Amino acid sequence: MSGKIIYPGTFDPVTNGHVDLVERASKLFTKVIVAIAANPKKHTIFTLEEREKMIREVFSTFKNIEICTFTGLLVEFSRLKNTFMILRGLRAISDFDYELQLASVNRMMDPKVETVFLTPEEKYAYVSASVVREVAALGGDVSSLVPKGAQVALKKKFCI
């Protein structure tokens, strides 16, 4: 494949599953835009700036990965970036209904928008940011679930 694709998310925190999808997408597309959502309805543990810093650290050596933040509708952001491919991850069948709804609504709002689904490597199939936050908050080891920078940030955030 070629062209650009947007990988939107809250990334609170970025997980190894997110990293896996971005790295794989970077081999399929000429540019991957990791778009960190500033969603005021979601109560994140990391600020937008902290999340952006974590993700920039992870992908600092990649030439075809752009990191940015956005607010508002994803389809409007995709127009702004002149990118009409959206990457979404499917970990389990339970993700499918929600992701299908999002893809359908995005396409309804802008018929040029297409959604591409990738599944993470099997060892990350059940890793979610919410699970990572819970494990970290309870003092558990998240070293196999998140990149080093996110691990350090979680330890600092939860004083562990």
CNS distance restraints for C-alpha pairs under 8 A (distance, minus, plus):
assign (resid   1 and name CA) (resid  28 and name CA) 5.32 0.50 0.50
assign (resid   1 and name CA) (resid  29 and name CA) 5.71 0.50 0.50
assign (resid   2 and name CA) (resid  28 and name CA) 6.54 0.50 0.50
assign (resid   2 and name CA) (resid  29 and name CA) 4.57 0.50 0.50
assign (resid   2 and name CA) (resid  30 and name CA) 5.30 0.50 0.50
assign (resid   3 and name CA) (resid  29 and name CA) 5.46 0.50 0.50
assign (resid   3 and name CA) (resid  30 and name CA) 5.21 0.50 0.50
assign (resid   3 and name CA) (resid  31 and name CA) 6.48 0.50 0.50
assign (resid   4 and name CA) (resid  29 and name CA) 5.87 0.50 0.50
assign (resid   4 and name CA) (resid  30 and name CA) 5.90 0.50 0.50
assign (resid   4 and name CA) (resid  31 and name CA) 4.66 0.50 0.50
assign (resid   4 and name CA) (resid  32 and name CA) 5.85 0.50 0.50
assign (resid   4 and name CA) (resid  33 and name CA) 7.38 0.50 0.50
assign (resid   4 and name CA) (resid  83 and name CA) 5.92 0.50 0.50
assign (resid   4 and name CA) (resid  84 and name CA) 7.84 0.50 0.50
assign (resid   4 and name CA) (resid  85 and name CA) 6.84 0.50 0.50
assign (resid   5 and name CA) (resid  29 and name CA) 6.83 0.50 0.50
assign (resid   5 and name CA) (resid  31 and name CA) 6.43 0.50 0.50
assign (resid   5 and name CA) (resid  32 and name CA) 5.10 0.50 0.50
assign (resid   5 and name CA) (resid  33 and name CA) 6.13 0.50 0.50
assign (resid   5 and name CA) (resid  83 and name CA) 6.25 0.50 0.50
assign (resid   5 and name CA) (resid  84 and name CA) 7.03 0.50 0.50
assign (resid   5 and name CA) (resid  85 and name CA) 4.75 0.50 0.50
assign (resid   5 and name CA) (resid  86 and name CA) 5.50 0.50 0.50
assign (resid   5 and name CA) (resid  87 and name CA) 6.40 0.50 0.50
assign (resid   6 and name CA) (resid  32 and name CA) 5.84 0.50 0.50
assign (resid   6 and name CA) (resid  33 and name CA) 4.60 0.50 0.50
assign (resid   6 and name CA) (resid  34 and name CA) 6.00 0.50 0.50
assign (resid   6 and name CA) (resid  35 and name CA) 6.57 0.50 0.50
assign (resid   6 and name CA) (resid  78 and name CA) 7.43 0.50 0.50
assign (resid   6 and name CA) (resid  83 and name CA) 7.03 0.50 0.50
assign (resid   6 and name CA) (resid  84 and name CA) 7.90 0.50 0.50
assign (resid   6 and name CA) (resid  85 and name CA) 6.27 0.50 0.50
assign (resid   6 and name CA) (resid  86 and name CA) 4.83 0.50 0.50
assign (resid   6 and name CA) (resid  87 and name CA) 5.84 0.50 0.50
assign (resid   7 and name CA) (resid  22 and name CA) 7.55 0.50 0.50
assign (resid   7 and name CA) (resid  32 and name CA) 6.96 0.50 0.50
assign (resid   7 and name CA) (resid  33 and name CA) 5.96 0.50 0.50
assign (resid   7 and name CA) (resid  34 and name CA) 4.85 0.50 0.50
assign (resid   7 and name CA) (resid  35 and name CA) 5.88 0.50 0.50
assign (resid   7 and name CA) (resid  86 and name CA) 6.00 0.50 0.50
assign (resid   7 and name CA) (resid  87 and name CA) 4.81 0.50 0.50
assign (resid   7 and name CA) (resid  88 and name CA) 6.52 0.50 0.50
assign (resid   8 and name CA) (resid  34 and name CA) 5.97 0.50 0.50
assign (resid   8 and name CA) (resid  35 and name CA) 4.53 0.50 0.50
assign (resid   8 and name CA) (resid  36 and name CA) 5.93 0.50 0.50
assign (resid   8 and name CA) (resid  37 and name CA) 6.69 0.50 0.50
assign (resid   8 and name CA) (resid  74 and name CA) 7.78 0.50 0.50
assign (resid   8 and name CA) (resid  86 and name CA) 7.61 0.50 0.50
assign (resid   8 and name CA) (resid  87 and name CA) 7.34 0.50 0.50
assign (resid   8 and name CA) (resid  88 and name CA) 7.61 0.50 0.50
assign (resid   9 and name CA) (resid  34 and name CA) 7.89 0.50 0.50
assign (resid   9 and name CA) (resid  35 and name CA) 6.44 0.50 0.50
assign (resid   9 and name CA) (resid  36 and name CA) 5.39 0.50 0.50
assign (resid   9 and name CA) (resid  37 and name CA) 5.64 0.50 0.50
assign (resid  10 and name CA) (resid  36 and name CA) 5.49 0.50 0.50
assign (resid  10 and name CA) (resid  37 and name CA) 5.04 0.50 0.50
assign (resid  10 and name CA) (resid  38 and name CA) 7.16 0.50 0.50
assign (resid  10 and name CA) (resid  39 and name CA) 7.69 0.50 0.50
assign (resid  11 and name CA) (resid  15 and name CA) 7.39 0.50 0.50
assign (resid  11 and name CA) (resid  18 and name CA) 7.91 0.50 0.50
assign (resid  11 and name CA) (resid  36 and name CA) 6.75 0.50 0.50
assign (resid  11 and name CA) (resid  51 and name CA) 6.63 0.50 0.50
assign (resid  11 and name CA) (resid 129 and name CA) 6.95 0.50 0.50
assign (resid  12 and name CA) (resid  44 and name CA) 6.22 0.50 0.50
assign (resid  12 and name CA) (resid  45 and name CA) 6.78 0.50 0.50
assign (resid  12 and name CA) (resid  46 and name CA) 6.27 0.50 0.50
assign (resid  12 and name CA) (resid  51 and name CA) 6.58 0.50 0.50
assign (resid  12 and name CA) (resid 129 and name CA) 5.90 0.50 0.50
assign (resid  12 and name CA) (resid 130 and name CA) 7.88 0.50 0.50
assign (resid  13 and name CA) (resid  46 and name CA) 7.30 0.50 0.50
assign (resid  13 and name CA) (resid  51 and name CA) 6.60 0.50 0.50
assign (resid  13 and name CA) (resid 129 and name CA) 5.74 0.50 0.50
assign (resid  13 and name CA) (resid 132 and name CA) 7.82 0.50 0.50
assign (resid  13 and name CA) (resid 133 and name CA) 7.63 0.50 0.50
assign (resid  13 and name CA) (resid 146 and name CA) 7.90 0.50 0.50
assign (resid  13 and name CA) (resid 150 and name CA) 6.41 0.50 0.50
assign (resid  14 and name CA) (resid  18 and name CA) 6.22 0.50 0.50
assign (resid  14 and name CA) (resid  19 and name CA) 7.42 0.50 0.50
assign (resid  14 and name CA) (resid  51 and name CA) 7.42 0.50 0.50
assign (resid  14 and name CA) (resid  54 and name CA) 7.28 0.50 0.50
assign (resid  14 and name CA) (resid  55 and name CA) 6.73 0.50 0.50
assign (resid  14 and name CA) (resid 129 and name CA) 6.95 0.50 0.50
assign (resid  14 and name CA) (resid 146 and name CA) 6.62 0.50 0.50
assign (resid  14 and name CA) (resid 147 and name CA) 7.55 0.50 0.50
assign (resid  14 and name CA) (resid 150 and name CA) 6.69 0.50 0.50
assign (resid  15 and name CA) (resid  19 and name CA) 6.42 0.50 0.50
assign (resid  15 and name CA) (resid 127 and name CA) 7.46 0.50 0.50
assign (resid  15 and name CA) (resid 128 and name CA) 7.17 0.50 0.50
assign (resid  15 and name CA) (resid 129 and name CA) 6.41 0.50 0.50
assign (resid  15 and name CA) (resid 132 and name CA) 7.89 0.50 0.50
assign (resid  15 and name CA) (resid 145 and name CA) 5.95 0.50 0.50
assign (resid  15 and name CA) (resid 146 and name CA) 4.35 0.50 0.50
assign (resid  15 and name CA) (resid 147 and name CA) 6.57 0.50 0.50
assign (resid  15 and name CA) (resid 150 and name CA) 7.78 0.50 0.50
assign (resid  16 and name CA) (resid  20 and name CA) 5.99 0.50 0.50
assign (resid  16 and name CA) (resid 124 and name CA) 6.98 0.50 0.50
assign (resid  16 and name CA) (resid 144 and name CA) 7.76 0.50 0.50
assign (resid  16 and name CA) (resid 145 and name CA) 5.52 0.50 0.50
assign (resid  16 and name CA) (resid 146 and name CA) 4.82 0.50 0.50
assign (resid  16 and name CA) (resid 147 and name CA) 6.09 0.50 0.50
assign (resid  17 and name CA) (resid  21 and name CA) 6.38 0.50 0.50
assign (resid  17 and name CA) (resid 120 and name CA) 5.87 0.50 0.50
assign (resid  17 and name CA) (resid 121 and name CA) 7.35 0.50 0.50
assign (resid  17 and name CA) (resid 124 and name CA) 5.17 0.50 0.50
assign (resid  17 and name CA) (resid 125 and name CA) 7.43 0.50 0.50
assign (resid  17 and name CA) (resid 127 and name CA) 6.59 0.50 0.50
assign (resid  17 and name CA) (resid 128 and name CA) 7.76 0.50 0.50
assign (resid  17 and name CA) (resid 145 and name CA) 7.73 0.50 0.50
assign (resid  18 and name CA) (resid  22 and name CA) 6.28 0.50 0.50
assign (resid  18 and name CA) (resid 120 and name CA) 7.94 0.50 0.50
assign (resid  19 and name CA) (resid  23 and name CA) 6.03 0.50 0.50
assign (resid  19 and name CA) (resid  58 and name CA) 7.84 0.50 0.50
assign (resid  20 and name CA) (resid  24 and name CA) 6.17 0.50 0.50
assign (resid  20 and name CA) (resid 120 and name CA) 6.27 0.50 0.50
assign (resid  20 and name CA) (resid 121 and name CA) 6.97 0.50 0.50
assign (resid  21 and name CA) (resid  25 and name CA) 5.98 0.50 0.50
assign (resid  21 and name CA) (resid  89 and name CA) 7.15 0.50 0.50
assign (resid  21 and name CA) (resid 118 and name CA) 6.93 0.50 0.50
assign (resid  21 and name CA) (resid 119 and name CA) 7.47 0.50 0.50
assign (resid  21 and name CA) (resid 120 and name CA) 5.96 0.50 0.50
assign (resid  22 and name CA) (resid  26 and name CA) 6.00 0.50 0.50
assign (resid  22 and name CA) (resid  32 and name CA) 7.17 0.50 0.50
assign (resid  22 and name CA) (resid  34 and name CA) 7.85 0.50 0.50
assign (resid  23 and name CA) (resid  27 and name CA) 6.84 0.50 0.50
assign (resid  24 and name CA) (resid  28 and name CA) 6.83 0.50 0.50
assign (resid  25 and name CA) (resid  29 and name CA) 6.01 0.50 0.50
assign (resid  25 and name CA) (resid  32 and name CA) 6.87 0.50 0.50
assign (resid  26 and name CA) (resid  30 and name CA) 6.76 0.50 0.50
assign (resid  26 and name CA) (resid  31 and name CA) 6.52 0.50 0.50
assign (resid  26 and name CA) (resid  32 and name CA) 5.92 0.50 0.50
assign (resid  26 and name CA) (resid  64 and name CA) 6.73 0.50 0.50
assign (resid  26 and name CA) (resid  65 and name CA) 7.05 0.50 0.50
assign (resid  30 and name CA) (resid  64 and name CA) 6.34 0.50 0.50
assign (resid  31 and name CA) (resid  64 and name CA) 4.77 0.50 0.50
assign (resid  31 and name CA) (resid  65 and name CA) 5.76 0.50 0.50
assign (resid  31 and name CA) (resid  66 and name CA) 7.31 0.50 0.50
assign (resid  32 and name CA) (resid  64 and name CA) 6.33 0.50 0.50
assign (resid  32 and name CA) (resid  65 and name CA) 4.84 0.50 0.50
assign (resid  32 and name CA) (resid  66 and name CA) 6.22 0.50 0.50
assign (resid  33 and name CA) (resid  65 and name CA) 5.84 0.50 0.50
assign (resid  33 and name CA) (resid  66 and name CA) 4.70 0.50 0.50
assign (resid  33 and name CA) (resid  67 and name CA) 5.90 0.50 0.50
assign (resid  33 and name CA) (resid  68 and name CA) 7.27 0.50 0.50
assign (resid  34 and name CA) (resid  65 and name CA) 7.12 0.50 0.50
assign (resid  34 and name CA) (resid  66 and name CA) 6.09 0.50 0.50
assign (resid  34 and name CA) (resid  67 and name CA) 4.92 0.50 0.50
assign (resid  34 and name CA) (resid  68 and name CA) 6.35 0.50 0.50
assign (resid  35 and name CA) (resid  67 and name CA) 6.22 0.50 0.50
assign (resid  35 and name CA) (resid  68 and name CA) 5.13 0.50 0.50
assign (resid  35 and name CA) (resid  69 and name CA) 5.28 0.50 0.50
assign (resid  35 and name CA) (resid  70 and name CA) 6.48 0.50 0.50
assign (resid  36 and name CA) (resid  48 and name CA) 7.56 0.50 0.50
assign (resid  36 and name CA) (resid  51 and name CA) 7.65 0.50 0.50
assign (resid  36 and name CA) (resid  52 and name CA) 6.98 0.50 0.50
assign (resid  36 and name CA) (resid  67 and name CA) 7.68 0.50 0.50
assign (resid  36 and name CA) (resid  68 and name CA) 6.17 0.50 0.50
assign (resid  36 and name CA) (resid  69 and name CA) 4.51 0.50 0.50
assign (resid  36 and name CA) (resid  70 and name CA) 6.20 0.50 0.50
assign (resid  37 and name CA) (resid  48 and name CA) 7.89 0.50 0.50
assign (resid  37 and name CA) (resid  69 and name CA) 5.87 0.50 0.50
assign (resid  37 and name CA) (resid  70 and name CA) 5.25 0.50 0.50
assign (resid  37 and name CA) (resid  71 and name CA) 5.98 0.50 0.50
assign (resid  38 and name CA) (resid  48 and name CA) 6.40 0.50 0.50
assign (resid  38 and name CA) (resid  69 and name CA) 6.93 0.50 0.50
assign (resid  38 and name CA) (resid  70 and name CA) 5.99 0.50 0.50
assign (resid  38 and name CA) (resid  71 and name CA) 5.17 0.50 0.50
assign (resid  38 and name CA) (resid  72 and name CA) 7.98 0.50 0.50
assign (resid  39 and name CA) (resid  71 and name CA) 6.61 0.50 0.50
assign (resid  39 and name CA) (resid  72 and name CA) 7.72 0.50 0.50
assign (resid  46 and name CA) (resid  50 and name CA) 5.73 0.50 0.50
assign (resid  46 and name CA) (resid  51 and name CA) 6.12 0.50 0.50
assign (resid  47 and name CA) (resid  51 and name CA) 6.25 0.50 0.50
assign (resid  48 and name CA) (resid  52 and name CA) 6.11 0.50 0.50
assign (resid  48 and name CA) (resid  69 and name CA) 7.72 0.50 0.50
assign (resid  49 and name CA) (resid  53 and name CA) 6.14 0.50 0.50
assign (resid  50 and name CA) (resid  54 and name CA) 6.27 0.50 0.50
assign (resid  51 and name CA) (resid  55 and name CA) 6.30 0.50 0.50
assign (resid  52 and name CA) (resid  56 and name CA) 6.05 0.50 0.50
assign (resid  52 and name CA) (resid  67 and name CA) 7.37 0.50 0.50
assign (resid  52 and name CA) (resid  68 and name CA) 7.37 0.50 0.50
assign (resid  52 and name CA) (resid  69 and name CA) 7.42 0.50 0.50
assign (resid  53 and name CA) (resid  57 and name CA) 6.24 0.50 0.50
assign (resid  54 and name CA) (resid  58 and name CA) 6.48 0.50 0.50
assign (resid  54 and name CA) (resid 149 and name CA) 5.93 0.50 0.50
assign (resid  54 and name CA) (resid 150 and name CA) 6.10 0.50 0.50
assign (resid  55 and name CA) (resid  59 and name CA) 6.35 0.50 0.50
assign (resid  55 and name CA) (resid  67 and name CA) 7.43 0.50 0.50
assign (resid  56 and name CA) (resid  60 and name CA) 5.59 0.50 0.50
assign (resid  56 and name CA) (resid  67 and name CA) 6.61 0.50 0.50
assign (resid  57 and name CA) (resid 149 and name CA) 7.12 0.50 0.50
assign (resid  58 and name CA) (resid 147 and name CA) 7.08 0.50 0.50
assign (resid  58 and name CA) (resid 149 and name CA) 7.50 0.50 0.50
assign (resid  59 and name CA) (resid  65 and name CA) 7.06 0.50 0.50
assign (resid  70 and name CA) (resid  77 and name CA) 7.02 0.50 0.50
assign (resid  72 and name CA) (resid  76 and name CA) 7.50 0.50 0.50
assign (resid  72 and name CA) (resid  77 and name CA) 7.62 0.50 0.50
assign (resid  73 and name CA) (resid  77 and name CA) 6.47 0.50 0.50
assign (resid  74 and name CA) (resid  78 and name CA) 6.06 0.50 0.50
assign (resid  74 and name CA) (resid 106 and name CA) 7.76 0.50 0.50
assign (resid  75 and name CA) (resid  79 and name CA) 6.29 0.50 0.50
assign (resid  75 and name CA) (resid 106 and name CA) 6.19 0.50 0.50
assign (resid  75 and name CA) (resid 109 and name CA) 7.19 0.50 0.50
assign (resid  75 and name CA) (resid 110 and name CA) 6.74 0.50 0.50
assign (resid  75 and name CA) (resid 113 and name CA) 7.37 0.50 0.50
assign (resid  76 and name CA) (resid  80 and name CA) 6.28 0.50 0.50
assign (resid  77 and name CA) (resid  81 and name CA) 6.24 0.50 0.50
assign (resid  78 and name CA) (resid  82 and name CA) 5.80 0.50 0.50
assign (resid  78 and name CA) (resid  83 and name CA) 5.04 0.50 0.50
assign (resid  78 and name CA) (resid  84 and name CA) 5.84 0.50 0.50
assign (resid  79 and name CA) (resid  83 and name CA) 6.29 0.50 0.50
assign (resid  79 and name CA) (resid  84 and name CA) 7.16 0.50 0.50
assign (resid  84 and name CA) (resid 112 and name CA) 6.14 0.50 0.50
assign (resid  84 and name CA) (resid 113 and name CA) 4.56 0.50 0.50
assign (resid  84 and name CA) (resid 114 and name CA) 6.18 0.50 0.50
assign (resid  85 and name CA) (resid 113 and name CA) 5.89 0.50 0.50
assign (resid  85 and name CA) (resid 114 and name CA) 4.99 0.50 0.50
assign (resid  85 and name CA) (resid 115 and name CA) 5.72 0.50 0.50
assign (resid  85 and name CA) (resid 116 and name CA) 6.92 0.50 0.50
assign (resid  86 and name CA) (resid 113 and name CA) 7.31 0.50 0.50
assign (resid  86 and name CA) (resid 114 and name CA) 6.20 0.50 0.50
assign (resid  86 and name CA) (resid 115 and name CA) 4.63 0.50 0.50
assign (resid  86 and name CA) (resid 116 and name CA) 5.97 0.50 0.50
assign (resid  87 and name CA) (resid 115 and name CA) 5.89 0.50 0.50
assign (resid  87 and name CA) (resid 116 and name CA) 4.95 0.50 0.50
assign (resid  87 and name CA) (resid 117 and name CA) 5.92 0.50 0.50
assign (resid  87 and name CA) (resid 118 and name CA) 7.36 0.50 0.50
assign (resid  88 and name CA) (resid  99 and name CA) 7.47 0.50 0.50
assign (resid  88 and name CA) (resid 115 and name CA) 7.00 0.50 0.50
assign (resid  88 and name CA) (resid 116 and name CA) 6.25 0.50 0.50
assign (resid  88 and name CA) (resid 117 and name CA) 5.00 0.50 0.50
assign (resid  88 and name CA) (resid 118 and name CA) 6.48 0.50 0.50
assign (resid  89 and name CA) (resid 117 and name CA) 5.56 0.50 0.50
assign (resid  89 and name CA) (resid 118 and name CA) 5.05 0.50 0.50
assign (resid  89 and name CA) (resid 119 and name CA) 5.51 0.50 0.50
assign (resid  89 and name CA) (resid 120 and name CA) 6.90 0.50 0.50
assign (resid  90 and name CA) (resid  95 and name CA) 5.80 0.50 0.50
assign (resid  90 and name CA) (resid  96 and name CA) 6.58 0.50 0.50
assign (resid  90 and name CA) (resid  99 and name CA) 7.84 0.50 0.50
assign (resid  90 and name CA) (resid 117 and name CA) 6.50 0.50 0.50
assign (resid  90 and name CA) (resid 118 and name CA) 6.15 0.50 0.50
assign (resid  90 and name CA) (resid 119 and name CA) 4.98 0.50 0.50
assign (resid  90 and name CA) (resid 120 and name CA) 7.26 0.50 0.50
assign (resid  91 and name CA) (resid  95 and name CA) 6.51 0.50 0.50
assign (resid  91 and name CA) (resid 119 and name CA) 5.82 0.50 0.50
assign (resid  91 and name CA) (resid 120 and name CA) 6.44 0.50 0.50
assign (resid  91 and name CA) (resid 124 and name CA) 7.79 0.50 0.50
assign (resid  91 and name CA) (resid 125 and name CA) 4.72 0.50 0.50
assign (resid  91 and name CA) (resid 126 and name CA) 6.34 0.50 0.50
assign (resid  92 and name CA) (resid  96 and name CA) 7.24 0.50 0.50
assign (resid  92 and name CA) (resid 125 and name CA) 6.75 0.50 0.50
assign (resid  92 and name CA) (resid 126 and name CA) 7.41 0.50 0.50
assign (resid  93 and name CA) (resid  97 and name CA) 7.84 0.50 0.50
assign (resid  94 and name CA) (resid  98 and name CA) 7.88 0.50 0.50
assign (resid  95 and name CA) (resid  99 and name CA) 6.09 0.50 0.50
assign (resid  96 and name CA) (resid 100 and name CA) 5.88 0.50 0.50
assign (resid  97 and name CA) (resid 101 and name CA) 6.27 0.50 0.50
assign (resid  98 and name CA) (resid 102 and name CA) 6.38 0.50 0.50
assign (resid  99 and name CA) (resid 103 and name CA) 6.10 0.50 0.50
assign (resid 100 and name CA) (resid 104 and name CA) 6.04 0.50 0.50
assign (resid 101 and name CA) (resid 105 and name CA) 6.13 0.50 0.50
assign (resid 102 and name CA) (resid 106 and name CA) 6.01 0.50 0.50
assign (resid 103 and name CA) (resid 107 and name CA) 6.12 0.50 0.50
assign (resid 103 and name CA) (resid 114 and name CA) 7.42 0.50 0.50
assign (resid 103 and name CA) (resid 115 and name CA) 5.90 0.50 0.50
assign (resid 104 and name CA) (resid 108 and name CA) 6.04 0.50 0.50
assign (resid 105 and name CA) (resid 109 and name CA) 6.17 0.50 0.50
assign (resid 106 and name CA) (resid 110 and name CA) 6.15 0.50 0.50
assign (resid 106 and name CA) (resid 111 and name CA) 7.84 0.50 0.50
assign (resid 106 and name CA) (resid 113 and name CA) 6.65 0.50 0.50
assign (resid 107 and name CA) (resid 111 and name CA) 4.69 0.50 0.50
assign (resid 107 and name CA) (resid 112 and name CA) 6.83 0.50 0.50
assign (resid 107 and name CA) (resid 113 and name CA) 5.24 0.50 0.50
assign (resid 107 and name CA) (resid 114 and name CA) 6.62 0.50 0.50
assign (resid 119 and name CA) (resid 125 and name CA) 7.64 0.50 0.50
assign (resid 120 and name CA) (resid 124 and name CA) 6.02 0.50 0.50
assign (resid 120 and name CA) (resid 125 and name CA) 5.94 0.50 0.50
assign (resid 121 and name CA) (resid 125 and name CA) 6.55 0.50 0.50
assign (resid 124 and name CA) (resid 145 and name CA) 7.63 0.50 0.50
assign (resid 127 and name CA) (resid 131 and name CA) 6.64 0.50 0.50
assign (resid 127 and name CA) (resid 132 and name CA) 7.19 0.50 0.50
assign (resid 127 and name CA) (resid 145 and name CA) 6.82 0.50 0.50
assign (resid 128 and name CA) (resid 132 and name CA) 6.27 0.50 0.50
assign (resid 129 and name CA) (resid 133 and name CA) 6.10 0.50 0.50
assign (resid 130 and name CA) (resid 134 and name CA) 6.26 0.50 0.50
assign (resid 131 and name CA) (resid 135 and name CA) 6.17 0.50 0.50
assign (resid 132 and name CA) (resid 136 and name CA) 6.04 0.50 0.50
assign (resid 132 and name CA) (resid 142 and name CA) 6.64 0.50 0.50
assign (resid 132 and name CA) (resid 145 and name CA) 7.02 0.50 0.50
assign (resid 132 and name CA) (resid 146 and name CA) 7.91 0.50 0.50
assign (resid 133 and name CA) (resid 137 and name CA) 5.93 0.50 0.50
assign (resid 133 and name CA) (resid 154 and name CA) 7.76 0.50 0.50
assign (resid 134 and name CA) (resid 138 and name CA) 6.30 0.50 0.50
assign (resid 135 and name CA) (resid 139 and name CA) 6.43 0.50 0.50
assign (resid 135 and name CA) (resid 140 and name CA) 5.01 0.50 0.50
assign (resid 135 and name CA) (resid 141 and name CA) 7.21 0.50 0.50
assign (resid 135 and name CA) (resid 142 and name CA) 6.95 0.50 0.50
assign (resid 136 and name CA) (resid 140 and name CA) 5.18 0.50 0.50
assign (resid 136 and name CA) (resid 141 and name CA) 6.79 0.50 0.50
assign (resid 136 and name CA) (resid 142 and name CA) 6.42 0.50 0.50
assign (resid 136 and name CA) (resid 154 and name CA) 6.49 0.50 0.50
assign (resid 136 and name CA) (resid 155 and name CA) 7.19 0.50 0.50
assign (resid 136 and name CA) (resid 158 and name CA) 7.12 0.50 0.50
assign (resid 137 and name CA) (resid 158 and name CA) 5.79 0.50 0.50
assign (resid 139 and name CA) (resid 158 and name CA) 7.92 0.50 0.50
assign (resid 139 and name CA) (resid 160 and name CA) 6.23 0.50 0.50
assign (resid 142 and name CA) (resid 146 and name CA) 6.33 0.50 0.50
assign (resid 142 and name CA) (resid 151 and name CA) 6.59 0.50 0.50
assign (resid 143 and name CA) (resid 147 and name CA) 7.21 0.50 0.50
assign (resid 143 and name CA) (resid 148 and name CA) 7.11 0.50 0.50
assign (resid 143 and name CA) (resid 151 and name CA) 6.23 0.50 0.50
assign (resid 146 and name CA) (resid 150 and name CA) 5.94 0.50 0.50
assign (resid 146 and name CA) (resid 151 and name CA) 6.05 0.50 0.50
assign (resid 147 and name CA) (resid 151 and name CA) 6.25 0.50 0.50
assign (resid 148 and name CA) (resid 152 and name CA) 6.27 0.50 0.50
assign (resid 149 and name CA) (resid 153 and name CA) 6.20 0.50 0.50
assign (resid 150 and name CA) (resid 154 and name CA) 6.02 0.50 0.50
assign (resid 151 and name CA) (resid 155 and name CA) 6.27 0.50 0.50
assign (resid 152 and name CA) (resid 156 and name CA) 6.22 0.50 0.50
assign (resid 153 and name CA) (resid 157 and name CA) 6.01 0.50 0.50
assign (resid 154 and name CA) (resid 158 and name CA) 6.06 0.50 0.50
assign (resid 155 and name CA) (resid 159 and name CA) 5.57 0.50 0.50
assign (resid 155 and name CA) (resid 160 and name CA) 4.88 0.50 0.50
assign (resid 156 and name CA) (resid 160 and name CA) 6.64 0.50 0.50
